[in-house]
Amino acid sequence: MDAEGVSCSKAHWFKAISRAPILARIVSFMFAVAALVLSATGPAAAGAYDLFQLVAPGRRFAVDPDLAVRAVDPRSPDRVWTMGRTWGIPPLISHTEVGPFYRRSDFFFPFGFKEENLFRSKLRFTPFFESRWSKLPPFEGHSRCLTFFRGRSDLGDDYWGVFPLYGHTYRRFGVDRNFFLLFPLYYESLDEGTLTIRLLWPIVTYARGPSRSSVKVWPLFGRDAIRQDYFNTFALWPFFQKVDKYPGTPERSSYLAFPFPLFMKEETAFASNTNILWPLISIYHHYSTGHTRYKLRPLFTYGTGGGIEEVSILSLYSYKEDNRKGTKTGTGYPFVSVSGDEVFTEKKFLFMGRIQKVFRKGLLVATNYRFWPFAEYSWDLNKGSHLRMPEIIPLKSDWWDLNLGRLLRFVDVRDTPIARELSFLFGLSGYTEVKRVPHIQPPPKHEKEGWSELVMGSFGKQ
């Protein structure tokens, strides 16, 4: 079946599903997914393992500026879309090109790849070899073969080593210089004129210099001070410990355990939280409003004062009334947050899911429906939509979606302004089509938030 036939087939299924009752829609949608998987197993189908998640052989795809354009050409202007081509037989091998700017070959994904662009060259085959070098002066970078490594810093200093026997580096791992001998027996670092020595890392630490003073024999006792920003004293860690960060500033915070877990207190410039027999009992106090919240986990929560009254019982019933804003939230009530011209609303449905919406100047600009663990659908006015079935892991990050997210989903559908991307069977099969005219489909619409909107919205349908 060609791309036009697949598109017509998809349109037919989606149109039929949208007219069916709720339960019938779900069943029909699953049959539609199966049909799409079968229709995508022709020449236009391939795995979805490469850097940009799209490997329809010989087809063009759009590189999202929010995720990947900077890796292709860092001089690209904001919100630019770059077109690329890819082919191969993933996960054995696949090749990606983006004009004259970028080339990448993946082999035995995710273990090996070779990547070239205008400013950098990278080669890796985990766990045996990796290399990353700049093509611009001073040509900094590093290479590693098993435990032997060599490199050059951005100031032109060369270094090398054989871990754990001997080695030194410059301007790596967040410090100016590192040196180790029979690690973890001896390790030292120099940063901003401060020398730090560690013996049997991380047991013994000694540091002396303008930016740090430290003597620690972990876990017996220790004292650590970094500038005037951080102070840490402990004995028999973690039972007795006192930490102060940024004292005397609006960002100040402190932590006291005496002893843990019998008594703990955390404090900032705005509030304090005291725990007794952590994590069973906690007392929270907000300084400016006078609001105090008592928790006996997992039985109940009660808060009063400062114009706020709240109660929660076994996480099955919750209620919160804010007399300052005139709002009521909790079971049966949506959560509302106002910041400038933006309004955020959230309504939860026991442990099963939630509906989140963002309005800007009265216009709906983003939605998220999560019907755990079956499906999750998100829509953004600028970026498009993303349907995931099932969605068990709540972790949200671009790295997760690019590398592991699809491997846990039976269906993954993305609708960007430039392209529509479909991934099936836990990333083993996929299909991509580039739109003739850039556009984004509108979000699901519903008159009243409830279970009906939660279920159908999570599947991207109403």
Secondary structure, 3 states (H helix, E strand, C coil): CCHHHHHHHHHHHHHHHHCCCHHHHHHHHHHHHHHHHHHCCCCCCECCCCCCCCCCCCEEEEECCCCCHHHHCCCCCCCCCEEEEEEEECCCEEEEEECCCEEEEEECCCCEEEEEECCEEEEEECCCEEEEEECCCCCCEEEEECCEEEEECCCCCEEEEECCCEEEEEEECCEEEEEEECCCCEEEEEECCEEEEEECCCCEEEEECCCEEEEEECCCEEEEEECCCEEEEEECCCCEEEEEECCCCCCCEEEEECCCCCEEEEEECCEEEEEECCCCEEEEEECCCCCEEEEECCCEEEEECCCEEEEEECCCEEEEEECCCCEEEECCECEEEEECCEEEEEEEECCCEEEEEEEECCEEEEEEEEECCCEEEEEECCCEEEEEECCCCCCCCHHHHHHCHHHHCCEEEEECCCEEEEEECCCCEEEEEECCCCCCCCCCCCCCCCHHHHHHHHCCCC
